[in-house]
Every structure is written in structure tokens, then in C-alpha cells.
């Protein structure tokens, strides 16, 4: 998960290694990216739950939701 987070965040790792980029700024960027994906996922779960309150009673509901999102 951390590698995916690094890939999705615009951080110049070479500049970080050279000290040209502040470590705190890099960490803040990673946190912001993680929070964005988390909030987006929670919004999707909320919308699905509002459409069908019993949707998440199925054992494979989260997997089904992920597979449906990949089709889009």
C-alpha cells in the first residue's frame, strides 16, 4: 500500500534524498493523498449504503463494489 501511495503522490524522491525537499512536506503530501483516497472510498460506501441499506450484509459486498468500480 505504501508503494502505491508513493506512486500516486507527486514527490521528487531524488530531491528528498539530496535534502532539497523538506521531509515534513513530503510526509504531508503522502498524508494528503492517503486522506483523499480514504475519503473517496467512504463516500462510495455511503452512497452504496444509501441506495441499498442491506448491500453490505452480503459476504462479498466489498469485493463486488471494488469489481464494479474497476469496470467504470
C-alpha positions as CSV (number, residue, x, y, z in Angstrom):
1,X,0.0,0.0,0.0
2,X,2.9,2.4,0.8
3,X,4.4,1.9,-2.6
4,X,1.1,2.7,-4.3
5,X,0.8,5.8,-2.1
6,X,4.3,6.8,-3.3
7,X,3.3,6.2,-6.9
8,X,0.2,8.3,-6.6
9,X,1.9,11.2,-4.8
10,X,3.9,13.8,-6.7
11,X,7.2,13.6,-4.6
12,X,10.6,14.1,-6.1
13,X,12.5,11.3,-4.2
14,X,15.9,12.5,-5.6
15,X,15.3,16.0,-4.3
16,X,14.2,14.5,-0.9
17,X,17.4,12.4,-0.8
18,X,19.5,15.5,-1.6
19,X,17.8,17.5,1.1
20,X,16.3,19.9,-1.4
21,X,12.8,18.8,-0.3
22,X,11.8,19.1,3.3
23,X,10.8,15.7,4.9
24,X,7.8,17.3,6.6
25,X,6.5,18.5,3.3
26,X,6.9,15.0,1.7
27,X,5.1,13.4,4.7
28,X,2.3,16.0,4.4
29,X,1.9,15.2,0.7
30,X,1.7,11.5,1.5
31,X,-0.9,12.1,4.2
32,X,-3.0,14.3,1.9
33,X,-3.0,11.6,-0.8
34,X,-4.0,8.9,1.7
35,X,-6.8,11.0,3.2
36,X,-8.1,11.8,-0.3
37,X,-8.4,8.1,-1.2
38,X,-9.8,7.2,2.2
39,X,-12.5,10.0,1.9
40,X,-13.3,8.9,-1.6
41,X,-13.8,5.3,-0.5
42,X,-16.0,6.3,2.4
43,X,-18.2,8.4,0.1
44,X,-18.6,5.4,-2.2
45,X,-19.6,3.2,0.7
46,X,-22.1,5.8,2.0
47,X,-23.7,6.2,-1.4
48,X,-24.0,2.4,-1.9
49,X,-25.5,2.1,1.6
50,X,-28.0,4.8,0.9
51,X,-29.0,3.1,-2.3
52,X,-29.4,-0.3,-0.7
53,X,-29.2,-0.4,3.2
54,X,-28.8,-4.2,3.1
55,X,-26.0,-4.2,0.5
56,X,-23.2,-4.8,3.0
57,X,-24.9,-7.8,4.6
58,X,-23.5,-9.9,1.7
59,X,-20.2,-11.7,2.4
60,X,-18.7,-10.4,-0.8
61,X,-20.2,-7.0,-0.9
62,X,-16.9,-5.0,-0.6
63,X,-15.3,-7.2,-3.3
64,X,-18.3,-6.7,-5.6
65,X,-18.1,-3.0,-5.0
66,X,-14.4,-2.9,-6.0
67,X,-15.0,-5.0,-9.1
68,X,-17.9,-2.8,-10.1
69,X,-15.7,0.3,-9.7
70,X,-13.0,-1.3,-11.9
71,X,-15.5,-1.7,-14.8
72,X,-16.1,2.0,-14.9
